[in-house]
Amino acid sequence: MSANTTRAKPFVIASRASKLAQIQTYLVRDALQALHPSVAFDVALMSTEGDKNQSQALYILGGKSLWTKELEVALLDGEVDILVHSLKDVPTVLPDGCELGAILEREDPADSLVVKSSLPYKTIEELPAGSVVGTSSVRRVAQLKRKFPELVFKDVRGNLNTRLAKLDAPEGEYSALVLAKAGMVRMGWDSRISSDIVPPTLYHAVGQAALGVEIRNNDPETKRIVESLIHKHTDLRCRAERSLLRVLEGGCSVPVGAASLLDESGKLTLTGTVTSLTGDRHVEQTRTKEVHTVEDAEALGQEVAQALIKTGGKEILDEVTQDRTSRQTMGDKLLGTQPEKQT
């Protein structure tokens, strides 16, 4: 059923300009159009700092606002009305004037191994010692170093097309990449996935595989429109995960992992992890609680985060963040090499 609106001009939906972001944005546009056939929606695409700077590793550049800041400026200036994000890229504390209006049903949140097309390996366990695995995520590397210290992890930047081209280059150094499964599926490239890497080997990022819709918090008309997109099951899981991360004050360059499961009775099980950059220390906590509201879910996230802090997570995160101005040092320690040079 369409929300009542007297708006004369279209609602403008904005996102990043990458191919994956465009696919995600049109998924949201089409869903809104189906739910509100009498309402007009336009799409605007923008480049963010994370898109523009492809020459430095993410752990050097900084946190999640790399992917959202320019979009949020346009939102707050009234140039656009709705932002579409990969939820894992959305900071847990939004700028004043912004709010998360909806979380859509998530895809499979697993991370996946994508092996070079000329190699026969299917799983990360099969990769020979010394194989170079590309990823820009410190979370993935920190966790995978625990179980696969014989592998070499190296930063790789660019959109999915670019990263896959680097992987398959005949003289390229990468044997495999670790990527979010949902992105590969949305791009229609799931046939390239060699295998999934799931807990307890690798816990996914907070909010991974879900789409988040950001709006102005003083725009009730847009709020009514986007609320129709909320998938309650996903919303409760992701709100718990984001609450966990908010307490830990982690960004996309902090090795925090999560997993959540909501059963039919309303019991939500949330696991949170914190792993040292070298993979030698790992703290993991799980709690289960019956949840019915966002507040219930967020309380569970806070509970798991506090348990992680008390059992050694704080010391690990303090080490990671003790000198935020020295991200190059952090990256060298984690990856054991210089970031990839872009040409």
For each residue, the residues with C-beta under 8 A, 3 or more apart:
1: 35
2: 5 35 36 37 38 39
3: 36 39 221 224 225 228
4: 224
5: 2 36 39 221 224 225
6:
7: 11 39 221
8:
9: 40
10: 39 40 41 42
11: 7 32 39 40 41 42 81 82 222 225
12: 41 42 43 44 79 80 81 82
13: 25 28 29 32 41 42 43 44 80 81 82 83 84
14: 25 43 44 45 46 71 74 75 79 80 82 83 84
15: 21 22 24 25 43 45 46 71 83 84 85
16: 21 45 46 47 48 51 67 71
17: 21 22 45 46 47 51
18: 21 22 51 159
19: 22 23 159 160 161 187
20: 23 24 159 160 183 186 187
21: 15 16 17 18 24 25 45 84 86
22: 15 17 18 19 25 26 45
23: 19 20 26 27 186 187
24: 15 20 21 27 28 84 86 186 211
25: 13 14 15 21 22 28 29 43 45 84
26: 22 23 29 30 43
27: 23 24 30 31 186 211
28: 13 24 25 31 32 82 84 104 211 213 229
29: 13 25 26 32 33 41 43
30: 26 27 33 34
31: 27 28 34 35 104 229
32: 11 13 28 29 35 36 39 41 225 226 228 229
33: 29 30 36 37 39 41
34: 30 31 37
35: 1 2 31 32 228 229
36: 2 3 5 32 33 39 225 228
37: 2 33 34
38: 2
39: 2 3 5 7 10 11 32 33 36 225
40: 9 10 11
41: 10 11 12 13 29 32 33
42: 10 11 12 13
43: 12 13 14 15 25 26 29
44: 12 13 14 74 79 80
45: 14 15 16 17 21 22 25
46: 14 15 16 17 70 71 74
47: 16 17 51 52 70
48: 16 51 52 66 67 68 69 70 71
49: 52 53 61 66 67 69 70
50: 53 58 61 66 67
51: 16 17 18 47 48 54 67
52: 47 48 49
53: 49 50 56 61 66
54: 51 157 158 342
55: 157 341 342
56: 53 60 61 157 339
57: 60 61 136 155 157 331 335 339 340
58: 50 61 66 136 137 155 157 252 253
59: 136 138 155 253 327 330 331 334
60: 56 57 327 328 331 339
61: 49 50 53 56 57 58 66 327
62: 65 66 251 253 327
63: 66 91 251 252 253
64: 67 68 89 90 91 251 252
65: 62 68 69 91
66: 48 49 50 53 58 61 62 63 69
67: 16 48 49 50 51 64 85 86 89
68: 48 64 65 71 72 83 85 89 90 91 214
69: 48 49 65 66 72 73
70: 46 47 48 49 73 74
71: 14 15 16 46 48 68 74 75 80 83 85 214
72: 68 69 75 76 83 94 95 98 214
73: 69 70 76 77
74: 14 44 46 70 71 77 79 80
75: 14 71 72 78 79 80 81 83 98 214 215 216
76: 72 73 95 97 98 216
77: 73 74
78: 75 216
79: 12 14 44 74 75
80: 12 13 14 44 71 74 75 83
81: 11 12 13 75 215 216 219 222
82: 11 12 13 14 28 101 213 214 215 222 225 226
83: 13 14 15 68 71 72 75 80 213 214 215
84: 13 14 15 21 24 25 28 211 212 213
85: 15 67 68 71 89 90 211 212 213 214
86: 21 24 67 89 90 183 207 210 211 212
87: 90 103 106 207 208 210 211 212 238 242
88: 180 205 206 207 208 209 210 252
89: 64 67 68 85 86 252
90: 64 68 85 86 87 94 100 207 212 214
91: 63 64 65 68 94 251
92: 206 242 243 245 246
93: 246
94: 72 90 91 98 99 100 214
95: 72 76 98
96:
97: 76 216 217 218
98: 72 75 76 94 95 214 215 216 217
99: 94 214 215 216 217
100: 90 94 103 212 213 214
101: 82 213 214 215 222 223 226 227
102: 212 213 226 227 228 229 230 235
103: 87 100 106 207 210 211 212 213 230 231 234 235 238 239
104: 28 31 210 211 212 213 229 230 231 234
105: 210 231 233 234
106: 87 103 109 182 208 209 210 211 231 234 237 238
107: 181 182 185 186 209 210
108: 181 182 185 196 209
109: 106 180 181 182 204 205 208 209 210 259
110: 181 196 197 198 204 209
111: 140 178 179 180 181 196 197 198 202 204 208
112: 178 179 180 181 184 193 194 195 196 197
113: 123 124 176 177 178 193 194 195 196 197
114: 164 167 176 177 178 179 184 192 193 194
115: 119 121 122 127 175 176 194
116: 119 167 168 172 174 175 176
117: 167 168 192
118: 168 170
119: 115 116 175 176
120:
121: 115 126 127 175 176 194
122: 115 126 194 195
123: 113 126 127 194 195
124: 113 127 133 144 148 151 176 195 197 201
125: 148
126: 121 122 123
127: 115 121 123 124 131 133 148 151 175 176
128: 131 175
129: 150 151
130: 150 151 152
131: 127 128 151 152 175 176
132: 151 152 153 154 173 174 175
133: 124 127 144 151 152 153 154 174 175 176 177 178
134: 153 154 155 156 163 166 167 174 176 177 178 340
135: 140 141 153 155 156 177 178 179
136: 57 58 59 155 156 157
137: 58 140 141 178 205 252
138: 59 141 142 253 254 255 277 330 331 334
139: 142 143 203 205 254 255 256 257 275
140: 111 135 137 143 144 178 202
141: 135 137 138 144 145 153 255 277 279 334 335
142: 138 139 145 146 255 275 276 277 278 279 334
143: 139 140 146 147 201 202 203 255 257 273 275 279 282
144: 124 133 140 141 147 148 151 153 178 197 201 202 279
145: 141 142 148 149 151 153 278 279
146: 142 143 149 275 279 280 282
147: 143 144 201
148: 124 125 127 144 145 151
149: 145 146 279
150: 129 130
151: 124 127 129 130 131 132 133 144 145 148
152: 130 131 132 133 336 337
153: 132 133 134 135 141 144 145 334 335 336
154: 132 133 134 173 174 335 337 340
155: 57 58 59 134 135 136 331 335 339 340
156: 134 135 136 163 166 174 177 340
157: 54 55 56 57 58 136 162 163 340 342
158: 54 161 162 163 166 342
159: 18 19 20 162 163
160: 19 20 163 164 179 183 184 187 189
161: 19 158 164 165
162: 157 158 159 165 166
163: 134 156 157 158 159 160 166 167 177 179
164: 114 160 161 167 168 177 189 192
165: 161 162 168 169
166: 134 156 158 162 163 169 172 174
167: 114 116 117 134 163 164 172 174 176 177
168: 116 117 118 164 165 172
169: 165 166 172
170: 118
171:
172: 116 166 167 168 169
173: 132 154
174: 116 132 133 134 154 156 166 167 177
175: 115 116 119 121 127 128 131 132 133
176: 113 114 115 116 119 121 124 127 131 133 134 167 194
177: 113 114 133 134 135 156 163 164 167 174
178: 111 112 113 114 133 134 135 137 140 144 197 202
179: 111 112 114 135 160 163 183 184
180: 88 109 111 112 183 184 204 205 208 209
181: 107 108 109 110 111 112 184 185 190 193 196 209
182: 106 107 108 109 185 186 208 209
183: 20 86 160 179 180 186 187
184: 112 114 160 179 180 181 187 189 190 192 193
185: 107 108 181 182 188 189 190
186: 20 23 24 27 107 182 183
187: 19 20 23 160 183 184
188: 185
189: 160 164 184 185 192 193
190: 181 184 185 193
191:
192: 114 117 164 184 189
193: 112 113 114 181 184 189 190 196
194: 112 113 114 115 121 122 123 176
195: 112 113 122 123 124
196: 108 110 111 112 113 181 193
197: 110 111 112 113 124 144 178 201 202
198: 110 111 201 202
199: 202 203 204 257 259 271
200: 203 284
201: 124 143 144 147 197 198
202: 111 140 143 144 178 197 198 199 257
203: 139 143 199 200 257 258 259 271 273
204: 109 110 111 180 199 208 209 257 258 259
205: 88 109 137 139 180 208 252 257 258
206: 88 92 238 241 242 244 245 250 256 258
207: 86 87 88 90 103 210 212 238 241 242
208: 87 88 106 109 111 180 182 204 205
209: 88 106 107 108 109 110 180 181 182 204
210: 86 87 88 103 104 105 106 107 109 207 234 238
211: 24 27 28 84 85 86 87 103 104 106
212: 84 85 86 87 90 100 102 103 104 207 238
213: 28 82 83 84 85 100 101 102 103 104 226 229
214: 68 71 72 75 82 83 85 90 94 98 99 100 101
215: 75 81 82 83 98 99 101 219 222 223 226
216: 75 76 78 81 97 98 99 219 222
217: 97 98 99
218: 97
219: 81 215 216 222 223
220: 223 224
221: 3 5 7 224 225
222: 11 81 82 101 215 216 219 225 226
223: 101 215 219 220 226 227
224: 3 4 5 220 221 227
225: 3 5 11 32 36 39 82 221 222 228
226: 32 82 101 102 213 215 222 223 229
227: 101 102 223 224 230
228: 3 32 35 36 102 225
229: 28 31 32 35 102 104 213 226
230: 102 103 104 227 235
231: 103 104 105 106 234 235
232: 235 236
233: 105 236 237 262
234: 103 104 105 106 210 231 237 238
235: 102 103 230 231 232 238 239 294 297
236: 232 233 239 240 262 268 291 294 296 297
237: 106 233 234 240 241 260 261 262 268 270 297
238: 87 103 106 206 207 210 212 234 235 241 242 260
239: 103 235 236 242 243 294 297 298 301
240: 236 237 243 244 260 268 270 291 297 298 300 301 304
241: 206 207 237 238 244 245 258 260 270 301
242: 87 92 206 207 238 239 245 246 298 301
243: 92 239 240 246 247 297 298 299 300 301 302 305
244: 206 240 241 247 248 256 258 270 272 301 302 304 305 308
245: 92 206 241 242 248 250 256 258 301 305
246: 92 93 242 243 249 301 305
247: 243 244 301 302 305 306 309
248: 244 245 254 256 272 274 305 308 309 313 317
249: 246 317 321
250: 206 245 254 256 317
251: 62 63 64 91 254
252: 58 63 64 88 89 137 205
253: 58 59 62 63 138 327 330
254: 138 139 248 250 251 317 320 321
255: 138 139 141 142 143 274 275 276 277 316 320
256: 139 206 244 245 248 250 272 273 274
257: 139 143 199 202 203 204 205 272 273 275
258: 203 204 205 206 241 244 245 270 271 272 273
259: 109 199 203 204 270 271
260: 237 238 240 241 268 269 270 271
261: 237 268 269
262: 233 236 237 266 267 268 269 291
263: 266 267 269
264:
265: 290
266: 262 263 290 291 292
267: 262 263 288 289 290 291
268: 236 237 240 260 261 262 288 289 290 291 296 297 300
269: 260 261 262 263 286 287 288
270: 237 240 241 244 258 259 260 286 287 288 300 301 304
271: 199 203 258 259 260 284 285 286 304
272: 244 248 256 257 258 284 285 286 301 304 305 307 308
273: 143 203 256 257 258 282 283 284 285 308
274: 248 255 256 282 283 308 312 313 316 317
275: 139 142 143 146 255 257 279 281 282 283 316
276: 142 255 279 280 281 282 316 319 320
277: 138 141 142 255 319 320 330 333 334
278: 142 145 333 334
279: 141 142 143 144 145 146 149 275 276 282
280: 146 276
281: 275 276 312 316
282: 143 146 273 274 275 276 279
283: 273 274 275 308 311 312 313 316
284: 200 271 272 273 308
285: 271 272 273 304 307 308 311
286: 269 270 271 272 304
287: 269 270 300 303 304 307
288: 267 268 269 270
289: 267 268 296 299 300 303
290: 265 266 267 268 296
291: 236 240 262 266 267 268 296 297 300
292: 266 296
293: 296 297
294: 235 236 239 297 298
295: 298 299
296: 236 268 289 290 291 292 293 299 300
297: 235 236 237 239 240 243 268 291 293 294 300 301
298: 239 240 242 243 294 295 301 302
299: 243 289 295 296 302 303
300: 240 243 268 270 287 289 291 296 297 303 304
301: 239 240 241 242 243 244 245 246 247 270 272 297 298 304 305
302: 243 244 247 298 299 305 306
303: 287 289 299 300 306 307
304: 240 244 270 271 272 285 286 287 300 301 307 308
305: 243 244 245 246 247 248 272 301 302 308 309
306: 247 302 303 309 310
307: 272 285 287 303 304 310 311
308: 244 248 272 273 274 283 284 285 304 305 311 312 313 314
309: 247 248 305 306 313 314
310: 306 307 313 314
311: 283 285 307 308
312: 274 281 283 308 315 316
313: 248 274 283 308 309 310 316 317
314: 308 309 310 317 318
315: 312 318 319
316: 255 274 275 276 281 283 312 313 319 320
317: 248 249 250 254 274 313 314 320 321
318: 314 315 321 322
319: 276 277 315 316 322
320: 254 255 276 277 316 317 330
321: 249 254 317 318 324
322: 318 319
323: 326 329 330
324: 321 327
325:
326: 323 329 330
327: 59 60 61 62 253 324 330 331
328: 60 331 332
329: 323 326 332 333
330: 59 138 253 277 320 323 326 327 333 334
331: 57 59 60 138 155 327 328 334 335 339
332: 328 329 335 336 337 338
333: 277 278 329 330 336
334: 59 138 141 142 153 277 278 330 331
335: 57 141 153 154 155 331 332 339
336: 152 153 332 333
337: 152 154 332
338: 332 341
339: 56 57 60 155 331 335
340: 57 134 154 155 156 157
341: 55 338
342: 54 55 157 158
343:
